[in-house]
Amino acid sequence: MFGYATEEALGMPVTELMPEEYRQKHLNGIARFRKTERPVLIGKTVEVEGLRKDGSRFLKEISLAGEKVEGRWIFTAIMRDITERKHMEEELHKSEERFKALTENTSDWIWEVDENAIYTYASPKIKDLLGYEPEEVLGKKPFELMPPDETERVVAEFKIIKETQKPFSRFENTNLHKDGHLLVLETSGVPIFDAIGNFRGYRGIDRDITERKESDEALRQAYRELELAATTERLTKLLNRASFEKDEKELDYPVLLLMNIDGFKHVNDFYGIQAGDFVLKEIAACLNNIIPEYIGAKIYKLGGDDFGILFESNPDYDPVNLAKLIIDTIEDNEFVYNGNNISISISIGIARERPVLEKADMVLKHLKRHLRLKYLEYTEELSLYKNISENMRVLNILKKAINSNSVISYFQPICNNRSGMIEKYECLVRVIDETGKVLSPFSFLKVAKESKLYGEITKRMIENGVSAFKDKRGLEFSLNISVEDINDTEIEGFIEDAFKKNPEIACRTTFEIVESEGIDNYEVVYDFINKVKKYGCKIAIDDFGAGYSNFGHTMQLNIDYLKIDASLIKEIDRNEKLQILTETIVSYARRLGIKTIAEYVHSEEVHKKVKALGVDYSQGYYIGEPKPTIE
């Protein structure tokens, strides 16, 4: 590194290895250290210039360690020549500048998407091609800029491309300009990988080839197919939703049978997407074969796994009989895909009065909550509109509460079972309605989730928690966060802002992830946990043991607490099986360095039992009821 042989270097002053202008500063630093023995650089890594034997200079990185032995200080240093690394950093900067110049001057549009196909970069040329400013497409997917039928095709193609993680070129796709006209782009891309080889998305270029294609007969055929696609569904070739809406208006007394495949997601997940597509096409063919021609019915694919059979009401034909025929035929049919016999179950909602689709859909959802029924006809006696009215009433309360700061927190204490001290509180959501009544979450959380207001409630709870515990430095607090929240980038940004403004409170914050909801994408949860842990937050798994528990994934989540579900705790003082199960969870958690919290500790007997089983903390009405103030 310096050009000296070992024999030459031994006994040489360190100052000989540094340029002249740094030597006095170094000697001054040594003098200060001898006087104060207060190390400045020990344990640190710094970048400085070095001087070789031949007089040339170079950049080096020094890591210094030292210890006092028999009254003398002994120093050890590790030096690295970082000249090449610095050169690479300069070249990278130059490369980035060249890339910037390229993106601003090329006639093509350069883009980047992440692993979820969401735009993370768009060069200014998108304005010329599609009429959008770059920031208008960030956060969107390419498929959102395409006609519906083209979206289905491109999504399927991109899924294959993403699975291979290989470059692709000259992929033609039809796009919608911001003003509504169609144009054809030719897309090429290469995969992006991070430093350790993880796939992070694609970088590519789009070129407008509309003029070239317009002169081609293939494009004219594509336009004819697009016109056909406006009325039919691509996969099954059945009429689509747009056709249904047009045809329904032309009937005097429409009757609709809305058919849904029960648990169709399981078919896709278990057998694969191709098997699911096969089933959809086979059911479409089956419906075409079994529906009597004389009733004049039309068959529609209305989206997802929903099929519609629409016809004019006929006093001589009962639609209930048609529903029975469809159910018997399809459920008795063998759907064999690649040697696998796929069993299919269906449900049918029937409506004879407008709006037929809305009423049939309400009946279908009602059926899903009553699994013993296979079909049902809409009647006023079902009070389905009443349920909708109640949901709208709750929705109105929620909106007003959010706008008037009436989403409040109640605080339930959590006791340390060893010390008997209250060390933590869980923040529980409540809503105050216009009459001043405090509503429990059971009356509004379901509506909040279905109406997309859940995220706003989560934000208010974060604000409430930070405000309530900001000055209570001896206490920790926990906030419930759902899988929906974790998938919400807006919530993620809100949390980040809250902790940047209040860094001290982050280390006293625990996020409780509800285990009983089920987690489909553990990668997203891993990412969320890693981000909040950087601020010092802790993680708890709530409702652990409720219904099912994925020990394998859960134990990989880098969690701090397991909150044992009430179903295991409330009768634990007199149920030996629950005691064994809880003791197993506690033992397993302890080996992994995870603390346990018993929920629903409602009596002295239960509290004694969970303490005897080694549970670290207790929470429940015996410890303390939720209250609007912290005691």
PyMOL commands that set and color helices and strands:
alter all, ss='L'
color gray80, all
select helices_A, chain A and resi 6-9+14-17+20-36+83-105+126-130+134-137+142-145+148-164+210-214+217-229+241-249+264-271+273-290+293-295+319-332+356-368+380-382+384-403+441-443+445-450+454-469+483-486+489-501+503-506+515-517+522-534+551-554+566-569+576-591+604-612
alter helices_A, ss='H'
color red, helices_A
select strands_A, chain A and resi 45-51+57-69+72-81+109-114+119-122+168-176+182-193+199-208+254-261+298-303+306-312+335-337+340-342+346-351+375-377+407-416+422-432+438-439+476-481+509-514+538-544+561-564+595-598+617-619
alter strands_A, ss='S'
color yellow, strands_A
deselect
rebuild
show_as cartoon
